[in-house]
Amino acid sequence: MKNYHYSYTTLLEAVTTIFSHQGLVIHLARSKALTWLLQGLLLMRQATLSAMGRGIALINEEKTLMSQLQRAHRLMKNDDFDAWELASALFGYATQNLKRVLIAADWTDDGEYKVLEASLVIEGRAIPLYCLAVHKDEYKGRQTTLELTLWYALMAMRREGQVLVVKADRGFAKFDWLGQCPRYPWMHLVVRLKANTILTWDATTAPLREWPLMKGERVEIEQALLGREQEVVSGVCLAHLGEEGSSTLYLACAGEDKELAIEEYSKRAWVEQQNRDLKNGFVWCYARLATAARIERLWVVLGLAFYISYCNESVQESEFAARLSRRYKDGRKDLSWLSLAKCAALAGKCEVELRPLAAQ
């Protein structure tokens, strides 16, 4: 008989493997509570504690919604359930084979809160990794501080020998440099620019839209100024990414990051799609938690759910994907790995093979 849900044993083994591989020791009761929540989330695909509790009650007849809801609230309120430690362990396991790691940093809305998220971009989607949340009433004047906090949190996650390439919008943390960080050479910054950004090259100053740079074209500049205020003096690679809605987008990065950064940042819609997956596929828009810290803890649970979905064995089966997908002349994929994982679960294919990322 097929199980149309991920088994508790499978998920507990996955959670234990990820955390123990990085030397993180979690109290057994918290580890079990996290596994139950993860199982309920993957079944119901709703990022609310009540939905996760109902999922657990549906799977296990010995459980009730109220008992699981109490367990979930205790876990989310537990200060020892540290979101950064869990995110760092997931990052370490997932990227252990990567020397250059691409991370997208972006702001999104969650009801009364603003959420600054960091995501691992991989094969058409972004895996939510870590976030910082702040109430909208407290957001004004704290944006730069929170962006700097995220920057240093990512630095602390980095493993020896890795280079982190952080992709963000222009003005992130009000940094006055691009590419390699002057103080920490293993941290690189890639920024997206709008067409009205002022570029000064030699004696010529003009908005980017007025420079003769065609879509898809890139040029390396030894020294340039970007912007009027907080100008960046740097050697940059400038690339025309094309249109997003009614805006023309450009990318600025260090020369050594250009191939990887341009290829990946041109797929920035992956991160936007991840936000849609959270708000629609996992009904994040109905998640209502009382504090920013609880949002950050739930975000890690979502990250684990995305990673478990990515590691579903059927997702990597070309035959399974071919049976469910349409064919496009331009080579586009009809279904992402997240959609394939959902289809696999509906078909009773819930086997998991944990594997670190081989590439991004």
Backbone torsions as a table, in degrees:
resi	resn	phi	psi	omega
1	MET	NA	131.5	-177.9
2	LYS	-77.5	145.2	171.0
3	ASN	-99.0	123.9	-179.1
4	TYR	-93.9	35.3	176.6
5	HIS	-156.2	160.3	176.7
6	TYR	-73.7	132.9	-177.2
7	SER	-72.9	150.4	179.3
8	TYR	-61.0	-41.9	-178.9
9	THR	-61.8	-43.2	179.6
10	THR	-62.4	-44.6	-177.8
11	LEU	-70.9	-38.2	178.1
12	LEU	-63.7	-40.8	177.6
13	GLU	-63.7	-40.8	179.2
14	ALA	-64.8	-46.7	179.5
15	VAL	-61.6	-44.8	-179.8
16	THR	-63.5	-41.1	-179.4
17	THR	-63.2	-46.3	-177.9
18	ILE	-61.9	-47.0	-175.1
19	PHE	-76.7	-41.5	-178.9
20	SER	-68.4	-30.3	178.5
21	HIS	-61.1	-30.5	-179.5
22	GLN	-98.9	9.0	176.9
23	GLY	75.7	16.3	179.6
24	LEU	-89.4	125.3	179.6
25	VAL	-105.1	120.3	179.2
26	ILE	-112.2	139.2	177.0
27	HIS	-54.2	138.7	-174.9
28	LEU	-56.9	-41.6	-178.9
29	ALA	-63.1	-40.8	178.5
30	ARG	-69.0	-37.2	178.1
31	SER	-63.0	-41.8	179.0
32	LYS	-67.9	-42.3	179.2
33	ALA	-62.0	-42.4	177.9
34	LEU	-61.6	-41.3	-179.5
35	THR	-65.6	-42.4	177.9
36	TRP	-61.7	-44.2	178.7
37	LEU	-61.2	-41.8	-179.9
38	LEU	-63.0	-40.7	178.9
39	GLN	-64.6	-44.6	178.4
40	GLY	-65.2	-37.9	179.1
41	LEU	-64.8	-44.5	-178.5
42	LEU	-68.8	-26.9	176.7
43	LEU	-78.1	-51.4	-174.4
44	MET	-85.2	-23.7	-178.4
45	ARG	54.4	42.2	174.9
46	GLN	-134.2	122.4	-174.8
47	ALA	-85.6	52.7	173.1
48	THR	-125.2	147.8	-177.4
49	LEU	-64.2	-35.9	179.3
50	SER	-67.1	-40.1	178.5
51	ALA	-65.4	-41.3	177.6
52	MET	-62.5	-41.3	178.5
53	GLY	-62.7	-41.6	177.3
54	ARG	-64.5	-37.9	177.9
55	GLY	-60.6	-43.2	178.7
56	ILE	-63.3	-42.1	-179.4
57	ALA	-65.8	-32.9	177.3
58	LEU	-68.8	-38.3	-177.3
59	ILE	-75.7	-41.9	-174.9
60	ASN	-118.5	113.3	-176.1
61	GLU	-67.3	-15.9	179.5
62	GLU	-82.5	-9.5	-179.0
63	LYS	-100.7	152.5	175.7
64	THR	-123.3	158.1	179.8
65	LEU	-58.2	-46.9	-174.5
66	MET	-64.0	-40.5	179.9
67	SER	-65.6	-39.9	-179.4
68	GLN	-74.4	-31.2	177.2
69	LEU	-66.6	-41.0	176.8
70	GLN	-63.7	-42.0	178.7
71	ARG	-62.3	-42.7	-179.2
72	ALA	-63.4	-43.1	179.5
73	HIS	-65.1	-39.2	178.1
74	ARG	-62.3	-39.6	179.9
75	LEU	-67.9	-44.6	-178.5
76	MET	-67.1	-26.6	-179.5
77	LYS	-91.0	-6.5	-175.0
78	ASN	-77.7	115.7	-179.3
79	ASP	-66.6	-22.4	178.2
80	ASP	-76.8	-12.1	175.7
81	PHE	-85.5	81.1	-169.4
82	ASP	-82.1	118.1	-176.1
83	ALA	-63.8	-41.1	-178.1
84	TRP	-66.0	-41.5	179.5
85	GLU	-61.0	-43.0	179.8
86	LEU	-66.7	-43.9	179.3
87	ALA	-63.8	-39.5	179.0
88	SER	-63.7	-39.6	178.1
89	ALA	-65.5	-42.9	177.9
90	LEU	-63.5	-43.2	178.1
91	PHE	-60.8	-46.4	-178.5
92	GLY	-61.7	-40.5	-179.6
93	TYR	-71.4	-46.3	-174.3
94	ALA	-67.5	-33.0	-173.3
95	THR	-107.6	15.5	-174.6
96	GLN	-61.0	-22.6	179.9
97	ASN	-101.0	4.5	-177.5
98	LEU	-104.0	132.8	175.8
99	LYS	-92.8	-28.0	178.2
100	ARG	-124.4	116.7	-172.7
101	VAL	-112.8	126.3	179.5
102	LEU	-96.1	126.1	-179.6
103	ILE	-127.4	130.8	177.7
104	ALA	-99.7	128.7	177.5
105	ALA	-112.7	129.6	-175.2
106	ASP	-157.7	154.6	176.2
107	TRP	-95.0	143.4	174.1
108	THR	-143.1	162.6	-179.1
109	ASP	-99.5	144.5	174.6
110	ASP	-140.8	86.0	-179.8
111	GLY	59.6	-116.6	-177.9
112	GLU	-87.3	3.8	-176.0
113	TYR	-118.3	150.3	168.0
114	LYS	-102.1	134.5	-176.0
115	VAL	-121.5	123.1	174.0
116	LEU	-97.0	111.6	-172.4
117	GLU	-108.9	148.7	171.5
118	ALA	-119.6	129.7	-173.5
119	SER	-132.1	145.9	172.2
120	LEU	-89.6	119.4	-179.0
121	VAL	-87.1	125.8	-176.7
122	ILE	-153.5	120.5	170.8
123	GLU	47.8	54.5	172.3
124	GLY	92.5	-5.4	177.1
125	ARG	-143.3	168.6	176.4
126	ALA	-118.5	130.9	178.6
127	ILE	-88.7	117.1	178.1
128	PRO	-61.1	129.2	-173.7
129	LEU	-111.5	-53.3	-174.0
130	TYR	-155.1	152.2	178.7
131	CYS	-148.6	161.2	170.6
132	LEU	-123.8	129.7	-177.7
133	ALA	-115.0	147.6	178.3
134	VAL	-147.1	140.7	178.0
135	HIS	-65.8	143.4	-176.2
136	LYS	-60.7	-28.3	178.2
137	ASP	-70.2	-20.8	-178.4
138	GLU	-106.2	1.5	-173.9
139	TYR	-71.1	-39.0	-176.2
140	LYS	-60.7	128.1	179.0
141	GLY	85.5	-5.7	-177.8
142	ARG	-112.7	-2.4	-175.5
143	GLN	-57.4	-49.9	-177.9
144	THR	-62.9	-41.9	179.7
145	THR	-61.3	-43.1	-179.9
146	LEU	-67.7	-38.2	178.4
147	GLU	-66.0	-39.0	174.9
148	LEU	-65.3	-39.1	178.2
149	THR	-61.7	-43.4	177.8
150	LEU	-63.8	-40.9	179.8
151	TRP	-57.1	-48.0	-178.8
152	TYR	-72.9	-29.3	174.9
153	ALA	-65.1	-39.9	177.6
154	LEU	-68.4	-39.2	176.7
155	MET	-57.7	-41.0	-178.3
156	ALA	-70.4	-23.5	178.1
157	MET	-77.7	-24.8	-173.9
158	ARG	-57.5	139.1	175.4
159	ARG	-95.6	156.7	-177.8
160	GLU	-56.4	133.1	178.2
161	GLY	90.8	-8.5	-178.3
162	GLN	-89.1	147.9	169.8
163	VAL	-112.5	124.1	178.8
164	LEU	-97.8	124.2	176.7
165	VAL	-107.5	108.4	-176.9
166	VAL	-98.0	124.6	-179.5
167	LYS	-103.5	126.9	-176.2
168	ALA	-150.4	176.0	176.5
169	ASP	-82.8	158.9	178.3
170	ARG	-55.4	135.4	179.8
171	GLY	94.2	2.3	-179.7
172	PHE	-56.4	122.4	179.6
173	ALA	56.2	13.1	-178.7
174	LYS	56.2	34.5	176.6
175	PHE	-66.5	141.8	179.7
176	ASP	-106.2	33.6	179.2
177	TRP	-149.9	165.0	176.1
178	LEU	-130.2	162.7	175.9
179	GLY	73.9	-131.0	-176.1
180	GLN	-72.0	131.5	179.0
181	CYS	-66.5	129.7	-177.9
182	PRO	-58.9	-36.4	-176.5
183	ARG	-89.6	-35.6	-177.8
184	TYR	-122.8	92.4	-172.2
185	PRO	-64.3	-13.8	179.0
186	TRP	-92.9	8.9	172.6
187	MET	-114.5	123.6	-178.9
188	HIS	-119.8	145.4	-179.9
189	LEU	-118.3	128.0	175.1
190	VAL	-117.8	130.5	-177.0
191	VAL	-124.1	149.2	174.3
192	ARG	-95.3	135.2	-177.9
193	LEU	-116.3	149.6	175.2
194	LYS	-94.1	163.9	-173.7
195	ALA	-64.9	-21.2	-178.8
196	ASN	-90.4	2.8	176.7
197	THR	-65.1	133.8	-177.6
198	ILE	-82.5	127.2	175.8
199	LEU	-114.3	126.6	174.8
200	THR	-112.7	118.7	-178.5
201	TRP	-129.2	117.2	-171.4
202	ASP	56.7	-120.8	-176.3
203	ALA	-100.5	4.9	-175.6
204	THR	-103.7	131.4	178.2
205	THR	-127.4	128.0	-179.3
206	ALA	-166.5	158.1	173.8
207	PRO	-63.0	154.4	-177.3
208	LEU	-58.3	-34.8	-177.6
209	ARG	-62.8	-21.6	-177.5
210	GLU	-91.7	-7.1	176.8
211	TRP	-81.9	144.5	-176.5
212	PRO	-78.0	67.2	-179.8
213	LEU	-117.1	115.3	-176.5
214	MET	-81.8	161.8	177.9
215	LYS	-58.6	129.7	-179.0
216	GLY	85.6	-10.9	-179.1
217	GLU	-81.5	149.8	178.1
218	ARG	-137.3	150.0	-179.8
219	VAL	-142.7	141.2	177.9
220	GLU	-100.5	131.5	-176.9
221	ILE	-121.5	125.2	-176.9
222	GLU	-67.0	-39.9	-180.0
223	GLN	-148.1	130.5	-178.1
224	ALA	-153.1	162.7	173.9
225	LEU	-115.4	133.4	178.1
226	LEU	-117.9	120.8	177.7
227	GLY	90.6	162.2	176.9
228	ARG	-91.5	-44.6	178.1
229	GLU	-100.9	146.3	-179.1
230	GLN	50.6	52.0	-177.4
231	GLU	-63.6	145.2	179.3
232	VAL	-104.8	118.9	176.1
233	VAL	-98.9	114.2	-172.5
234	SER	-165.8	157.6	166.8
235	GLY	-83.5	121.6	-173.2
236	VAL	-129.4	156.0	166.4
237	CYS	-105.4	122.8	-177.5
238	LEU	-108.5	132.7	-178.3
239	ALA	-134.7	143.3	176.9
240	HIS	-92.4	115.3	-176.4
241	LEU	-90.8	-11.2	-177.4
242	GLY	102.8	-156.2	-174.0
243	GLU	-103.3	144.3	168.9
244	GLU	-131.8	103.6	-172.9
245	GLY	68.5	-122.9	-179.7
246	SER	-101.4	6.1	-175.9
247	SER	-109.0	144.6	172.9
248	THR	-94.1	130.9	-174.0
249	LEU	-111.5	143.9	176.2
250	TYR	-129.0	159.8	180.0
251	LEU	-127.4	136.4	176.0
252	ALA	-123.9	130.1	-178.3
253	CYS	-154.7	174.4	174.5
254	ALA	-72.5	152.3	-178.5
255	GLY	-57.4	-38.1	-177.5
256	GLU	-70.8	-18.2	-179.7
257	ASP	-95.8	-2.2	-165.0
258	LYS	-61.3	-46.5	-175.2
259	GLU	-63.3	-50.6	-177.7
260	LEU	-68.2	-45.3	-175.7
261	ALA	-66.5	-44.0	-178.1
262	ILE	-66.6	-42.5	179.6
263	GLU	-61.8	-44.2	-175.7
264	GLU	-79.8	-38.7	-176.6
265	TYR	-72.4	-24.0	174.9
266	SER	-66.2	-14.8	177.5
267	LYS	-105.0	32.5	-178.0
268	ARG	-60.7	-21.1	177.2
269	ALA	-59.6	-22.1	176.4
270	TRP	-57.9	-43.7	-179.1
271	VAL	-67.1	-41.0	177.7
272	GLU	-62.1	-38.9	178.6
273	GLN	-66.3	-35.0	176.8
274	GLN	-61.8	-40.5	177.0
275	ASN	-62.3	-37.4	176.3
276	ARG	-67.9	-38.0	177.3
277	ASP	-61.2	-40.9	179.5
278	LEU	-66.1	-45.2	-172.4
279	LYS	-81.6	-25.8	-179.4
280	ASN	-111.5	-56.6	-177.7
281	GLY	-63.0	-37.3	178.1
282	PHE	-110.8	12.3	174.8
283	VAL	47.7	44.3	178.2
284	TRP	-63.8	-24.3	-176.9
285	CYS	-63.5	-18.0	179.0
286	TYR	-99.9	0.2	177.9
287	ALA	-69.9	124.3	-179.3
288	ARG	-129.2	103.5	179.1
289	LEU	-118.6	148.8	-168.3
290	ALA	-76.1	-25.5	-175.7
291	THR	-133.6	161.3	178.3
292	ALA	-63.5	-38.1	-178.1
293	ALA	-61.7	-36.6	179.9
294	ARG	-70.8	-36.0	175.0
295	ILE	-61.5	-42.4	-178.9
296	GLU	-64.7	-36.0	178.1
297	ARG	-70.3	-42.1	178.9
298	LEU	-64.8	-32.1	179.5
299	TRP	-60.8	-37.3	178.5
300	VAL	-67.2	-38.2	177.0
301	VAL	-61.3	-41.2	176.7
302	LEU	-63.2	-40.9	177.5
303	GLY	-59.5	-41.9	177.4
304	LEU	-64.5	-39.4	178.8
305	ALA	-63.1	-42.2	177.2
306	PHE	-63.0	-43.3	-176.6
307	TYR	-68.6	-39.1	175.8
308	ILE	-62.0	-40.8	178.2
309	SER	-62.1	-41.8	178.7
310	TYR	-62.3	-32.8	-177.3
311	CYS	-89.4	4.3	174.4
312	ASN	-59.5	129.6	-174.6
313	GLU	-58.5	-37.2	-176.3
314	SER	-69.2	-23.8	-179.9
315	VAL	-60.8	-33.9	-177.6
316	GLN	-89.9	-0.8	178.7
317	GLU	-84.5	113.6	-178.2
318	SER	-62.4	-33.9	-179.5
319	GLU	-65.7	-41.8	179.6
320	PHE	-63.3	-45.5	179.4
321	ALA	-64.3	-39.5	-178.2
322	ALA	-64.4	-36.3	-178.8
323	ARG	-67.2	-26.1	-173.8
324	LEU	-105.1	-4.0	-170.7
325	SER	-111.2	151.4	169.6
326	ARG	-86.6	165.9	179.8
327	ARG	-108.9	133.6	178.1
328	TYR	-117.8	141.3	-178.7
329	LYS	-65.5	-29.8	-177.8
330	ASP	-85.9	5.1	175.5
331	GLY	85.5	5.0	179.9
332	ARG	-61.9	150.9	174.2
333	LYS	-90.0	134.1	-179.0
334	ASP	-74.6	-40.0	-177.5
335	LEU	-123.3	136.3	175.3
336	SER	-78.0	169.9	177.9
337	TRP	-64.8	-27.0	178.7
338	LEU	-69.6	-41.9	177.1
339	SER	-67.6	-38.7	177.5
340	LEU	-63.3	-39.2	178.8
341	ALA	-63.9	-38.4	177.3
342	LYS	-64.5	-43.9	178.2
343	CYS	-63.8	-39.4	179.8
344	ALA	-62.5	-42.2	179.6
345	ALA	-64.6	-39.7	177.4
346	LEU	-64.0	-27.6	179.1
347	ALA	-89.8	2.6	-179.7
348	GLY	81.2	17.5	179.1
349	LYS	-101.4	88.6	-173.4
350	CYS	-120.0	27.9	177.0
351	GLU	-78.8	141.8	-177.9
352	VAL	-120.5	132.9	173.4
353	GLU	-123.2	98.0	-179.0
354	LEU	-61.2	133.7	178.5
355	ARG	-151.4	135.1	173.9
356	PRO	-65.7	160.4	178.0
357	LEU	-68.8	132.8	177.9
358	ALA	-89.0	-27.9	-179.8
359	ALA	-161.8	170.2	176.5
360	GLN	-121.7	NA	NA
